[in-house]
Amino acid sequence: MAARRPCPVDGCDGTRSPRQLLCRSCWIRVPQPVRHDVWRHWFGRRYAPSAEERATAARAWLAAAREAEAAAAASLAKSRRERA
């Protein structure tokens, strides 16, 4: 069994297997449409991406997840203000 590796996301203490792009907790934070695009792109490649490519992609995808979370939080806050 291959040794677990640290998640490449800044500030994350999680670990991942060498075959994973991110740890599970970071991966589920990526919006589902983006995850589908990642799967399509990741497994459609004919060569293994470098560690730098994986880290760059992970940061970009996590940034998209954070943006989606911020938009959802803003929407929730707005609906709560409207109800008050």
MOPAC internal coordinates of N, CA, C and O (Angstrom, degrees):
PM7 1SCF
backbone

  N    0.0000 0     0.00 0     0.00 0    0    0    0
  C    1.4470 1     0.00 0     0.00 0    1    0    0
  C    1.5291 1   108.82 1     0.00 0    2    1    0
  O    1.2310 1   120.42 1   -48.72 1    3    2    1
  N    1.3173 1   116.80 1   131.28 1    3    2    1
  C    1.4592 1   121.30 1  -177.96 1    5    3    2
  C    1.5213 1   110.76 1   -72.31 1    6    5    3
  O    1.2310 1   121.21 1   -31.70 1    7    6    5
  N    1.3120 1   115.29 1   148.30 1    7    6    5
  C    1.4611 1   120.81 1  -179.82 1    9    7    6
  C    1.5209 1   110.39 1   -67.94 1   10    9    7
  O    1.2310 1   120.72 1   -35.07 1   11   10    9
  N    1.3242 1   116.22 1   144.93 1   11   10    9
  C    1.4607 1   121.68 1   177.51 1   13   11   10
  C    1.5176 1   108.95 1   -72.65 1   14   13   11
  O    1.2310 1   121.18 1   -28.78 1   15   14   13
  N    1.2998 1   115.34 1   151.22 1   15   14   13
  C    1.4623 1   121.92 1  -178.85 1   17   15   14
  C    1.5213 1   109.64 1  -120.57 1   18   17   15
  O    1.2310 1   120.20 1   -21.70 1   19   18   17
  N    1.3351 1   117.23 1   158.30 1   19   18   17
  C    1.4697 1   118.67 1   177.96 1   21   19   18
  C    1.5265 1   111.07 1   -70.66 1   22   21   19
  O    1.2310 1   120.98 1   -31.63 1   23   22   21
  N    1.3039 1   115.74 1   148.37 1   23   22   21
  C    1.4620 1   121.24 1   175.01 1   25   23   22
  C    1.5320 1   107.75 1   -66.28 1   26   25   23
  O    1.2310 1   119.20 1   -42.82 1   27   26   25
  N    1.3372 1   119.13 1   137.18 1   27   26   25
  C    1.4644 1   120.96 1  -177.03 1   29   27   26
  C    1.5276 1   114.47 1   -78.56 1   30   29   27
  O    1.2310 1   119.94 1   179.79 1   31   30   29
  N    1.3218 1   117.72 1    -0.21 1   31   30   29
  C    1.4627 1   120.90 1  -177.82 1   33   31   30
  C    1.5234 1   109.68 1   -78.18 1   34   33   31
  O    1.2310 1   120.82 1   -49.81 1   35   34   33
  N    1.3295 1   116.03 1   130.19 1   35   34   33
  C    1.4623 1   120.96 1   179.28 1   37   35   34
  C    1.5247 1   110.44 1   -56.35 1   38   37   35
  O    1.2310 1   120.46 1   -49.69 1   39   38   37
  N    1.3200 1   116.72 1   130.31 1   39   38   37
  C    1.4522 1   122.21 1   177.23 1   41   39   38
  C    1.5141 1   115.25 1    83.72 1   42   41   39
  O    1.2310 1   119.72 1   177.34 1   43   42   41
  N    1.3123 1   118.14 1    -2.66 1   43   42   41
  C    1.4682 1   121.04 1   179.91 1   45   43   42
  C    1.5273 1   109.25 1   -92.79 1   46   45   43
  O    1.2310 1   120.91 1   -44.99 1   47   46   45
  N    1.3315 1   115.86 1   135.01 1   47   46   45
  C    1.4578 1   121.63 1   178.11 1   49   47   46
  C    1.5272 1   112.07 1  -100.68 1   50   49   47
  O    1.2310 1   120.42 1  -175.34 1   51   50   49
  N    1.3354 1   116.80 1     4.66 1   51   50   49
  C    1.4589 1   121.12 1  -177.22 1   53   51   50
  C    1.5216 1   112.37 1   -71.91 1   54   53   51
  O    1.2310 1   121.59 1   -11.67 1   55   54   53
  N    1.3200 1   114.57 1   168.33 1   55   54   53
  C    1.4608 1   120.86 1   176.78 1   57   55   54
  C    1.5225 1   109.11 1  -124.47 1   58   57   55
  O    1.2310 1   121.20 1   -19.98 1   59   58   57
  N    1.3186 1   115.31 1   160.02 1   59   58   57
  C    1.4520 1   121.92 1  -179.48 1   61   59   58
  C    1.5139 1   108.73 1  -141.16 1   62   61   59
  O    1.2310 1   120.86 1   -20.05 1   63   62   61
  N    1.3064 1   115.96 1   159.95 1   63   62   61
  C    1.4624 1   119.09 1   173.91 1   65   63   62
  C    1.5231 1   107.49 1   -78.32 1   66   65   63
  O    1.2310 1   119.67 1   -18.45 1   67   66   65
  N    1.3194 1   118.24 1   161.55 1   67   66   65
  C    1.4587 1   120.40 1   179.23 1   69   67   66
  C    1.5295 1   113.49 1   -59.50 1   70   69   67
  O    1.2310 1   119.78 1   157.95 1   71   70   69
  N    1.3192 1   118.03 1   -22.05 1   71   70   69
  C    1.4642 1   121.65 1  -179.31 1   73   71   70
  C    1.5193 1   112.74 1   -85.98 1   74   73   71
  O    1.2310 1   119.88 1   170.16 1   75   74   73
  N    1.3288 1   117.83 1    -9.84 1   75   74   73
  C    1.4562 1   121.53 1  -178.06 1   77   75   74
  C    1.5217 1   110.83 1   -95.60 1   78   77   75
  O    1.2310 1   121.32 1   -30.84 1   79   78   77
  N    1.3217 1   115.09 1   149.16 1   79   78   77
  C    1.4565 1   120.96 1   177.52 1   81   79   78
  C    1.5284 1   110.17 1   -80.37 1   82   81   79
  O    1.2310 1   120.49 1   136.09 1   83   82   81
  N    1.3354 1   116.68 1   -43.91 1   83   82   81
  C    1.4670 1   123.51 1  -178.75 1   85   83   82
  C    1.5239 1   109.20 1  -133.50 1   86   85   83
  O    1.2310 1   120.96 1   -12.14 1   87   86   85
  N    1.3321 1   115.76 1   167.86 1   87   86   85
  C    1.4609 1   118.85 1   171.47 1   89   87   86
  C    1.5333 1   107.68 1   -71.95 1   90   89   87
  O    1.2310 1   120.34 1   -15.23 1   91   90   89
  N    1.2958 1   116.95 1   164.77 1   91   90   89
  C    1.4680 1   120.52 1  -176.10 1   93   91   90
  C    1.5210 1   112.66 1   -60.58 1   94   93   91
  O    1.2310 1   119.86 1   136.79 1   95   94   93
  N    1.3316 1   117.88 1   -43.21 1   95   94   93
  C    1.4639 1   119.12 1  -176.60 1   97   95   94
  C    1.5290 1   111.95 1   -65.05 1   98   97   95
  O    1.2310 1   119.96 1   145.19 1   99   98   97
  N    1.3263 1   117.68 1   -34.81 1   99   98   97
  C    1.4710 1   120.04 1   176.72 1  101   99   98
  C    1.5301 1   110.47 1   -75.28 1  102  101   99
  O    1.2310 1   120.69 1   141.13 1  103  102  101
  N    1.3181 1   116.28 1   -38.87 1  103  102  101
  C    1.4586 1   120.16 1  -178.21 1  105  103  102
  C    1.5222 1   112.02 1   -61.29 1  106  105  103
  O    1.2310 1   119.99 1   138.26 1  107  106  105
  N    1.3283 1   117.63 1   -41.74 1  107  106  105
  C    1.4642 1   119.38 1  -177.76 1  109  107  106
  C    1.5262 1   111.74 1   -72.99 1  110  109  107
  O    1.2310 1   119.72 1   166.75 1  111  110  109
  N    1.3265 1   118.15 1   -13.25 1  111  110  109
  C    1.4637 1   121.25 1   175.72 1  113  111  110
  C    1.5258 1   112.11 1   -81.08 1  114  113  111
  O    1.2310 1   120.43 1   165.19 1  115  114  113
  N    1.3174 1   116.78 1   -14.81 1  115  114  113
  C    1.4602 1   121.07 1   177.50 1  117  115  114
  C    1.5314 1   107.35 1   -76.79 1  118  117  115
  O    1.2310 1   119.73 1   -49.13 1  119  118  117
  N    1.3435 1   118.13 1   130.87 1  119  118  117
  C    1.4751 1   119.32 1   179.83 1  121  119  118
  C    1.5287 1   111.54 1   -56.05 1  122  121  119
  O    1.2310 1   121.24 1   -36.16 1  123  122  121
  N    1.3189 1   115.23 1   143.84 1  123  122  121
  C    1.4592 1   120.67 1  -175.23 1  125  123  122
  C    1.5253 1   113.63 1   -55.27 1  126  125  123
  O    1.2310 1   118.55 1   136.81 1  127  126  125
  N    1.3518 1   120.38 1   -43.19 1  127  126  125
  C    1.4680 1   118.02 1   178.67 1  129  127  126
  C    1.5371 1   112.47 1   -60.44 1  130  129  127
  O    1.2310 1   120.68 1   144.63 1  131  130  129
  N    1.3231 1   116.31 1   -35.37 1  131  130  129
  C    1.4616 1   119.90 1   178.54 1  133  131  130
  C    1.5266 1   109.68 1   -69.51 1  134  133  131
  O    1.2310 1   120.45 1   139.38 1  135  134  133
  N    1.3533 1   116.75 1   -40.62 1  135  134  133
  C    1.4702 1   119.43 1   177.55 1  137  135  134
  C    1.5239 1   110.98 1   -58.89 1  138  137  135
  O    1.2310 1   120.41 1   138.57 1  139  138  137
  N    1.3397 1   116.81 1   -41.43 1  139  138  137
  C    1.4680 1   119.87 1   178.91 1  141  139  138
  C    1.5235 1   110.85 1   -62.94 1  142  141  139
  O    1.2310 1   120.57 1   138.31 1  143  142  141
  N    1.3252 1   116.51 1   -41.69 1  143  142  141
  C    1.4658 1   119.58 1   177.36 1  145  143  142
  C    1.5230 1   110.99 1   -62.55 1  146  145  143
  O    1.2310 1   120.92 1   140.21 1  147  146  145
  N    1.3251 1   115.84 1   -39.79 1  147  146  145
  C    1.4646 1   120.42 1   178.96 1  149  147  146
  C    1.5229 1   109.97 1   -61.87 1  150  149  147
  O    1.2310 1   120.36 1   131.34 1  151  150  149
  N    1.3248 1   116.92 1   -48.66 1  151  150  149
  C    1.4675 1   120.30 1   180.00 1  153  151  150
  C    1.5178 1   110.80 1   -57.61 1  154  153  151
  O    1.2310 1   121.24 1   134.10 1  155  154  153
  N    1.3395 1   115.24 1   -45.90 1  155  154  153
  C    1.4585 1   119.59 1  -178.88 1  157  155  154
  C    1.5297 1   110.52 1   -60.92 1  158  157  155
  O    1.2310 1   120.47 1   136.14 1  159  158  157
  N    1.3129 1   116.71 1   -43.86 1  159  158  157
  C    1.4583 1   121.29 1  -178.52 1  161  159  158
  C    1.5326 1   111.18 1   -73.54 1  162  161  159
  O    1.2310 1   120.90 1   132.51 1  163  162  161
  N    1.3281 1   115.88 1   -47.49 1  163  162  161
  C    1.4608 1   121.74 1  -174.35 1  165  163  162
  C    1.5209 1   111.64 1   -61.20 1  166  165  163
  O    1.2310 1   120.63 1   132.23 1  167  166  165
  N    1.3211 1   116.40 1   -47.77 1  167  166  165
  C    1.4566 1   118.99 1  -175.73 1  169  167  166
  C    1.5235 1   112.91 1   -87.16 1  170  169  167
  O    1.2310 1   119.97 1   174.27 1  171  170  169
  N    1.3110 1   117.66 1    -5.73 1  171  170  169
  C    1.4488 1   121.12 1   176.02 1  173  171  170
  C    1.5225 1   112.30 1   -87.70 1  174  173  171
  O    1.2310 1   120.48 1   174.98 1  175  174  173
  N    1.3253 1   116.69 1    -5.02 1  175  174  173
  C    1.4644 1   120.76 1  -177.72 1  177  175  174
  C    1.5240 1   110.84 1   -79.96 1  178  177  175
  O    1.2310 1   121.37 1   -27.12 1  179  178  177
  N    1.3049 1   114.98 1   152.88 1  179  178  177
  C    1.4632 1   119.81 1   179.69 1  181  179  178
  C    1.5215 1   111.58 1  -103.24 1  182  181  179
  O    1.2310 1   120.18 1  -179.79 1  183  182  181
  N    1.2962 1   117.26 1     0.21 1  183  182  181
  C    1.4591 1   120.53 1   177.24 1  185  183  182
  C    1.5232 1   108.78 1  -137.10 1  186  185  183
  O    1.2310 1   121.18 1   -20.52 1  187  186  185
  N    1.3046 1   115.35 1   159.48 1  187  186  185
  C    1.4682 1   120.25 1  -179.92 1  189  187  186
  C    1.5244 1   109.20 1   -80.50 1  190  189  187
  O    1.2310 1   119.72 1   -51.42 1  191  190  189
  N    1.3275 1   118.14 1   128.58 1  191  190  189
  C    1.4615 1   120.18 1   178.36 1  193  191  190
  C    1.5290 1   110.55 1   -67.38 1  194  193  191
  O    1.2310 1   121.15 1   -30.62 1  195  194  193
  N    1.3104 1   115.40 1   149.38 1  195  194  193
  C    1.4641 1   119.95 1   179.09 1  197  195  194
  C    1.5288 1   110.06 1   -72.55 1  198  197  195
  O    1.2310 1   121.06 1   -13.76 1  199  198  197
  N    1.3030 1   115.58 1   166.24 1  199  198  197
  C    1.4724 1   120.14 1   177.82 1  201  199  198
  C    1.5186 1   109.95 1   -60.40 1  202  201  199
  O    1.2310 1   120.18 1   141.47 1  203  202  201
  N    1.3159 1   117.27 1   -38.53 1  203  202  201
  C    1.4753 1   120.69 1   179.08 1  205  203  202
  C    1.5283 1   110.79 1   -65.04 1  206  205  203
  O    1.2310 1   119.99 1   138.30 1  207  206  205
  N    1.3331 1   117.63 1   -41.70 1  207  206  205
  C    1.4687 1   120.94 1   177.58 1  209  207  206
  C    1.5259 1   110.72 1   -62.74 1  210  209  207
  O    1.2310 1   120.62 1   136.49 1  211  210  209
  N    1.3322 1   116.43 1   -43.51 1  211  210  209
  C    1.4619 1   119.89 1   179.44 1  213  211  210
  C    1.5227 1   111.11 1   -62.83 1  214  213  211
  O    1.2310 1   120.55 1   136.43 1  215  214  213
  N    1.3280 1   116.55 1   -43.57 1  215  214  213
  C    1.4668 1   120.50 1  -178.89 1  217  215  214
  C    1.5239 1   110.95 1   -65.61 1  218  217  215
  O    1.2310 1   120.15 1   137.65 1  219  218  217
  N    1.3156 1   117.32 1   -42.35 1  219  218  217
  C    1.4626 1   120.92 1   178.64 1  221  219  218
  C    1.5250 1   110.66 1   -63.10 1  222  221  219
  O    1.2310 1   120.69 1   134.80 1  223  222  221
  N    1.3106 1   116.29 1   -45.20 1  223  222  221
  C    1.4567 1   120.39 1   179.06 1  225  223  222
  C    1.5251 1   110.84 1   -63.99 1  226  225  223
  O    1.2310 1   120.37 1   137.77 1  227  226  225
  N    1.3121 1   116.90 1   -42.23 1  227  226  225
  C    1.4636 1   120.55 1  -179.76 1  229  227  226
  C    1.5237 1   110.86 1   -61.14 1  230  229  227
  O    1.2310 1   120.45 1   136.68 1  231  230  229
  N    1.3346 1   116.75 1   -43.32 1  231  230  229
  C    1.4688 1   119.82 1   178.95 1  233  231  230
  C    1.5259 1   111.22 1   -63.40 1  234  233  231
  O    1.2310 1   120.26 1   137.80 1  235  234  233
  N    1.3151 1   117.11 1   -42.20 1  235  234  233
  C    1.4622 1   120.64 1  -179.84 1  237  235  234
  C    1.5284 1   111.04 1   -64.88 1  238  237  235
  O    1.2310 1   120.69 1   136.00 1  239  238  237
  N    1.3199 1   116.29 1   -44.00 1  239  238  237
  C    1.4597 1   119.34 1  -178.60 1  241  239  238
  C    1.5196 1   111.63 1   -68.89 1  242  241  239
  O    1.2310 1   120.32 1   143.47 1  243  242  241
  N    1.3283 1   116.99 1   -36.53 1  243  242  241
  C    1.4537 1   118.94 1   178.17 1  245  243  242
  C    1.5240 1   110.63 1   -69.64 1  246  245  243
  O    1.2310 1   119.98 1   144.83 1  247  246  245
  N    1.3266 1   117.64 1   -35.17 1  247  246  245
  C    1.4658 1   120.70 1   176.17 1  249  247  246
  C    1.5265 1   109.67 1   -60.83 1  250  249  247
  O    1.2310 1   120.17 1   140.78 1  251  250  249
  N    1.3215 1   117.28 1   -39.22 1  251  250  249
  C    1.4643 1   120.89 1   177.08 1  253  251  250
  C    1.5243 1   110.58 1   -64.25 1  254  253  251
  O    1.2310 1   120.51 1   140.67 1  255  254  253
  N    1.3251 1   116.64 1   -39.33 1  255  254  253
  C    1.4673 1   120.46 1   178.57 1  257  255  254
  C    1.5235 1   110.71 1   -65.79 1  258  257  255
  O    1.2310 1   120.30 1   137.70 1  259  258  257
  N    1.3272 1   117.02 1   -42.30 1  259  258  257
  C    1.4664 1   120.30 1   179.01 1  261  259  258
  C    1.5222 1   111.06 1   -64.44 1  262  261  259
  O    1.2310 1   120.56 1   141.15 1  263  262  261
  N    1.3180 1   116.54 1   -38.85 1  263  262  261
  C    1.4583 1   120.74 1   178.15 1  265  263  262
  C    1.5276 1   110.11 1   -63.24 1  266  265  263
  O    1.2310 1   120.53 1   137.50 1  267  266  265
  N    1.3154 1   116.59 1   -42.50 1  267  266  265
  C    1.4651 1   120.50 1   178.58 1  269  267  266
  C    1.5210 1   110.88 1   -65.53 1  270  269  267
  O    1.2310 1   119.93 1   140.31 1  271  270  269
  N    1.3324 1   117.73 1   -39.69 1  271  270  269
  C    1.4628 1   121.03 1   177.58 1  273  271  270
  C    1.5182 1   111.13 1   -63.95 1  274  273  271
  O    1.2310 1   120.21 1   138.43 1  275  274  273
  N    1.3336 1   117.19 1   -41.57 1  275  274  273
  C    1.4624 1   121.20 1   179.56 1  277  275  274
  C    1.5253 1   110.37 1   -64.24 1  278  277  275
  O    1.2310 1   120.15 1   138.89 1  279  278  277
  N    1.3200 1   117.31 1   -41.11 1  279  278  277
  C    1.4616 1   120.84 1   178.53 1  281  279  278
  C    1.5272 1   110.68 1   -64.49 1  282  281  279
  O    1.2310 1   120.28 1   139.33 1  283  282  281
  N    1.3271 1   117.07 1   -40.67 1  283  282  281
  C    1.4653 1   120.46 1   178.41 1  285  283  282
  C    1.5200 1   110.96 1   -65.94 1  286  285  283
  O    1.2310 1   120.05 1   139.35 1  287  286  285
  N    1.3281 1   117.51 1   -40.65 1  287  286  285
  C    1.4638 1   121.15 1   178.96 1  289  287  286
  C    1.5271 1   110.62 1   -65.43 1  290  289  287
  O    1.2310 1   120.11 1   139.33 1  291  290  289
  N    1.3225 1   117.40 1   -40.67 1  291  290  289
  C    1.4659 1   121.04 1   178.51 1  293  291  290
  C    1.5229 1   110.48 1   -64.48 1  294  293  291
  O    1.2310 1   120.77 1   139.21 1  295  294  293
  N    1.3212 1   116.14 1   -40.79 1  295  294  293
  C    1.4622 1   120.25 1   178.60 1  297  295  294
  C    1.5277 1   111.02 1   -64.38 1  298  297  295
  O    1.2310 1   120.51 1   138.53 1  299  298  297
  N    1.3170 1   116.64 1   -41.47 1  299  298  297
  C    1.4620 1   121.08 1   178.58 1  301  299  298
  C    1.5264 1   110.52 1   -64.75 1  302  301  299
  O    1.2310 1   120.47 1   135.78 1  303  302  301
  N    1.3220 1   116.72 1   -44.22 1  303  302  301
  C    1.4655 1   120.28 1   179.11 1  305  303  302
  C    1.5171 1   110.71 1   -61.99 1  306  305  303
  O    1.2310 1   120.34 1   139.75 1  307  306  305
  N    1.3204 1   116.96 1   -40.25 1  307  306  305
  C    1.4663 1   120.95 1   179.18 1  309  307  306
  C    1.5262 1   110.53 1   -63.48 1  310  309  307
  O    1.2310 1   120.18 1   135.86 1  311  310  309
  N    1.3175 1   117.27 1   -44.14 1  311  310  309
  C    1.4752 1   119.71 1  -178.86 1  313  311  310
  C    1.5256 1   110.70 1   -66.95 1  314  313  311
  O    1.2310 1   120.24 1   146.13 1  315  314  313
  N    1.3227 1   117.16 1   -33.87 1  315  314  313
  C    1.4735 1   119.63 1   177.01 1  317  315  314
  C    1.5165 1   111.50 1   -68.48 1  318  317  315
  O    1.2310 1   120.42 1   141.78 1  319  318  317
  N    1.3362 1   116.80 1   -38.22 1  319  318  317
  C    1.4795 1   120.16 1   177.32 1  321  319  318
  C    1.5101 1   110.80 1   -65.88 1  322  321  319
  O    1.2310 1   120.37 1   141.96 1  323  322  321
  N    1.3144 1   116.90 1   -38.04 1  323  322  321
  C    1.4717 1   120.89 1  -179.48 1  325  323  322
  C    1.5182 1   111.11 1   -67.40 1  326  325  323
  O    1.2310 1   120.28 1   147.40 1  327  326  325
  N    1.3360 1   117.07 1   -32.60 1  327  326  325
  C    1.4672 1   120.77 1   179.69 1  329  327  326
  C    1.5252 1   111.71 1   -76.31 1  330  329  327
  O    1.2310 1   120.04 1   154.85 1  331  330  329
  N    1.3358 1   117.54 1   -25.15 1  331  330  329
  C    1.4762 1   121.10 1  -175.49 1  333  331  330
  C    1.5148 1   111.70 1   -76.03 1  334  333  331
  O    1.2310 1   120.10 1   180.00 1  335  334  333

